[in-house]
Amino acid sequence: MTTTRPLIRFSDHIPLDTSRAPARGAARRELSRPMYHEHDPNLLQRGIDRFWDWIGDLFGGASEAAPGGSLGLTVIVVVILLIAAGLWWRLGVPRRAPVRLGSLFDDRPATAAEHRATAAAHAAAGRWNHAVQERMRAIVRALEERALLDPRPGRTADEAAAEAARPLPGHAASLHAAAREFDDVTYGGRTADERAYLRLTELDRALGQAKPQLSEAVPGAAE
């Protein structure tokens, strides 16, 4: 004879303890053990918060010491930034190591007129660095075409300026300034502008109209 056990409905006869307080307390006690805090993922966040707190305390102390409080400190910081920006704009990117200056011309031969046309095209497009470079090449090529300079491969802009200053001493300063402009934009990391290009353009025109100074005769050569 099989005995059938009555079904028990827990909802009717055995009340469930739905309170989570005991489990929560046990979990809190367990997680408070030191072993769970050796690699706390919030450690980095706390370090970042302390860093920003330190920055805030630093600026707070500086603002109290600066004339005018926070406003005075802000003015000082802005002035320092403007001075730094002005120095960067004036001096350009500093050279970390000595730079060996390359030759003025590349392997592609071109006439002075061709260099001028290329420079004008770059200037029209606002590419002032390339415009300055091509205008300097036009200046030197024109002097070579007038036989005021001997065509010499590998000549640098500085060498061309020094050699051209001998028959054209009245333009020596402008020639050296143009060579520096070329070297700055080509090797020094500087950025040219329209004014730099116009200075070289005016020098090119002035040199085209300049009369070379003849070398003095050697005494005793003709008597």
NORQUI-V376369 format. One record per residue. N is the residue number from 1. PSI is psi in whole degrees, -180 to 180 (NA if undefined). Layout:
n: <N	N>
psi: <PSI	PSI>
This chain:
n: <1	2	3	4	5	6	7	8	9	10	11	12	13	14	15	16	17	18	19	20	21	22	23	24	25	26	27	28	29	30	31	32	33	34	35	36	37	38	39	40	41	42	43	44	45	46	47	48	49	50	51	52	53	54	55	56	57	58	59	60	61	62	63	64	65	66	67	68	69	70	71	72	73	74	75	76	77	78	79	80	81	82	83	84	85	86	87	88	89	90	91	92	93	94	95	96	97	98	99	100	101	102	103	104	105	106	107	108	109	110	111	112	113	114	115	116	117	118	119	120	121	122	123	124	125	126	127	128	129	130	131	132	133	134	135	136	137	138	139	140	141	142	143	144	145	146	147	148	149	150	151	152	153	154	155	156	157	158	159	160	161	162	163	164	165	166	167	168	169	170	171	172	173	174	175	176	177	178	179	180	181	182	183	184	185	186	187	188	189	190	191	192	193	194	195	196	197	198	199	200	201	202	203	204	205	206	207	208	209	210	211	212	213	214	215	216	217	218	219	220	221	222	223>
psi: <125	130	127	122	140	142	138	125	117	-30	-21	-35	-29	104	136	140	101	3	132	4	-45	-42	-40	-41	-42	-40	-39	-41	-37	-44	-14	-6	145	-28	-24	-3	4	-33	56	120	-16	2	-43	-42	-41	-36	-41	-41	-41	-37	-46	-32	-39	-42	-43	-42	-38	-48	-30	-44	-38	-38	-32	-35	-27	144	129	4	-141	-38	-42	-39	-40	-43	-42	-44	-42	-41	-42	-43	-40	-40	-43	-42	-39	-40	-40	-42	-37	-40	-18	-170	125	144	125	-21	154	137	129	117	136	-177	158	-40	154	-167	-10	112	140	153	169	-40	-39	-40	-39	-42	-41	-41	-42	-37	-41	-41	-40	-30	1	15	79	-33	-50	-35	-42	-44	-46	-33	-36	-39	-37	-40	-49	-40	-37	-38	-34	-39	-26	4	21	-17	141	130	121	116	146	4	136	168	-39	-42	-41	-41	-43	-40	-37	-22	-18	-52	-13	65	-26	-16	18	-46	-42	-37	-44	-37	-39	-39	-40	-39	-44	-47	-38	-44	-24	-39	-19	0	11	160	124	168	-176	-37	-40	-42	-40	-34	-44	-34	-43	-38	-40	-44	-41	-41	-31	-25	-7	143	129	151	121	145	145	143	145	126	135	-2	-38	121	NA>
